[in-house]
Amino acid sequence: MSPLRNRVDPLGELQAVAARGAWMGNRGILHDADKQIVRPWKLTAWLICRLEFNGRRRTVFSPGRYSELFFLDEATAFAAGHRPCGECRRERYREFKTAWLAANSTDDTEPSIKLIDRQLQAERVGPTRTKRTFEAEWPSLPDGTMIVVGGEPYLIWERRPWRWSFTGYTPTDLASGIADVLTPLSIVEVFRRGLVPQVHGSAIGR
C-alpha cells in the first residue's frame, strides 16, 4: 500500500513518504473519502500531538475525522508552524504559551491561544497561501530554528547547520550569510528565550 500524503516537511508541505516520525499533528479534516488531501489546512490551530494518548486508537484518515499528520521531530513541526496541543501535551503547551508571552509583545497580559494561533497563521502563510519566510543571518539564529538555502531545509543546532530529511539530519557546511527562515518569527523568539525543541537523534549523536 502506498503511504498516505500526511508527512510534513519544514515548509509545512504534506508529502507521501514511509517515514512516520516522533509526533502526530492536526490541522483539521484535510482528506476526502478516498483518503486524498483536498486542502492544506482547515483550522488555524495547527497542533503537535503525541503519537499515543490515553490508549486511544485511531484509523488514519477515517471519514469525518481530523487528518493525522506526522513530523520527524518537534523542530520540524515548529518550522511548519505548529504548536503543542493543549490536551495530550498539556505541560508542553503551558511551557510554550508562557515562553511565547515572554518573548512576544502583545496588548493582552494573558493572550488567548486563539490570538497566538492567529499570529502564527499570519507568520506561516503568505498572501498566495504559500509558506511565508523572513530573512536573517543564519549564524545569529537560536538552536532549533530551520532555514532554507538553495531549496534545501536545514536545522540550526549547536551553532551549525544540519541538512534535513524525512529520516534525519546530516551535518554540513554553509557559508555565513542571509538565509530564508522557515520557523515563524514568534517561535524563533520563543527559542531565544530558552525553549528548546526536541530534535531527531541524528543531530545529537544518538
Long-range contacts (C-beta under 8 A, 24 or more apart in sequence): 4-31, 4-35, 4-60, 4-61, 5-36, 5-37, 6-37, 6-60, 6-61, 6-67, 6-68, 6-69, 6-70, 7-69, 7-70, 7-71, 7-166, 8-69, 8-70, 8-71, 8-76, 8-77, 8-80, 8-82, 9-76, 9-80, 9-153, 9-164, 9-166, 10-76, 10-79, 10-80, 10-146, 10-148, 10-153, 10-164, 10-182, 11-79, 11-80, 11-131, 11-148, 11-153, 11-182, 12-40, 12-79, 12-80, 12-81, 12-124, 12-131, 13-131, 14-40, 14-69, 15-166, 17-166, 19-72, 19-166, 19-167, 20-70, 21-70, 21-71, 21-72, 21-73, 21-76, 21-166, 22-51, 22-71, 22-72, 22-73, 22-74, 22-198, 22-200, 23-48, 23-49, 23-50, 23-51, 23-70, 23-71, 23-73, 23-74, 23-77, 24-48, 24-49, 24-50, 24-51, 24-68, 24-69, 24-70, 24-71, 25-49, 25-68, 25-69, 25-70, 25-71, 25-77, 25-80, 25-82, 26-66, 26-67, 26-68, 26-69, 26-85, 27-66, 27-67, 27-69, 28-66, 28-67, 29-64, 29-65, 29-66, 29-67, 30-67, 31-61, 31-67, 33-63, 35-61, 37-67, 40-129, 44-114, 44-117, 44-118, 44-120, 44-121, 45-113, 45-114, 45-117, 46-80, 46-81, 46-82, 46-83, 46-117, 46-120, 46-121, 46-124, 47-82, 47-83, 47-84, 47-85, 48-74, 48-77, 48-78, 48-82, 48-83, 48-84, 48-85, 48-89, 49-85, 49-88, 49-89, 50-85, 50-88, 50-89, 53-87, 53-88, 54-88, 72-164, 72-166, 72-167, 72-168, 72-200, 73-197, 73-198, 73-199, 73-200, 74-197, 74-198, 74-199, 75-144, 75-146, 75-155, 75-157, 75-197, 75-198, 75-199, 75-200, 76-146, 76-164, 78-144, 78-146, 78-183, 78-184, 78-187, 78-197, 79-145, 79-146, 79-153, 79-182, 79-183, 80-124, 80-182, 81-120, 81-121, 81-123, 81-124, 81-125, 81-184, 81-187, 83-116, 83-117, 83-120, 83-187, 86-113, 95-195, 96-190, 96-195, 99-190, 99-193, 99-194, 99-195, 100-186, 100-187, 100-190, 102-193, 103-186, 103-189, 103-190, 103-192, 103-193, 104-186, 104-189, 104-190, 116-186, 119-186, 120-184, 120-186, 120-187, 123-184, 123-185, 123-186, 124-184, 131-182, 132-184, 133-180, 133-181, 133-182, 134-180, 134-181, 134-185, 135-178, 135-179, 135-180, 135-181, 136-178, 136-179, 136-181, 137-176, 137-177, 137-178, 137-179, 138-174, 138-176, 138-177, 138-178, 138-179, 138-181, 139-176, 141-181, 141-188, 142-188, 142-191, 142-192, 143-191, 143-196, 144-183, 144-191, 144-196, 144-197, 144-199, 145-181, 145-183, 145-188, 145-191, 146-181, 146-182, 146-183, 147-179, 147-180, 147-181, 147-182, 148-179, 148-180, 148-182, 149-174, 149-179, 149-180, 153-182, 154-179, 155-199, 155-203, 157-199, 157-203, 157-204, 158-203, 162-202, 162-203, 167-202, 168-200, 168-201, 168-202, 168-203, 169-199, 169-200, 169-202, 169-203, 170-202
